């Protein structure tokens, strides 16, 4: 099943849900399309499984990121950099995320790993923000849900809106230099927005 999901991920990332073909996915891993339909019911069912696996990987990594021993600013910077690095290190993730957004906007979303793991990630982030408020590093009363949503959009927007980001920043979103500049800038920008004035 891992090989099948990997092939499906590549197909959906490259062609979108509408353009992807079950026949090509099945042929790529040496199974019949009937077997794919047997396990996933439909192309849409396979797409949901691909999204679920990607969400599970992303969220699990973030929830399990070992930052508790770091100072609040260092812990938060590590998490922000990890948001970015997940997309940088997986070239299919940006296009898959965009296709997932389009799908979820138009369909009833089934219960999935993203929704199940989100409270754990929010709680982890909340602990960092509270520690930072107690140490005097961060402003008090920050909403972890709103902060997480904003941070995720800023850091990963580099990969999900490449045209606009390139036009606005004047940087090549595919270049090492461009990615490094945005990775550093986005983390500093987010941290500066919550840092307690000294």
Secondary structure, DSSP 4 states (H G I P E B T S, - for coil): -HHHHHHHHHHHHHHHHHH--HHHHHHHHT--HHHHHHHHSSHHHHHHHHHHHHHHHHHHHHHT---TTS-HHHHHHHHHHHHHHHHHH-TTHHHHHHHHHHHHHHSPPPP-HHHHHHHHHHHHHHHHHHHHHHHTSB-SS--HHHHHHHHHHHHHHHHH-HHHHHHHH-S-TTSHHHHHHHHHHHHHHHHHHHBPP-
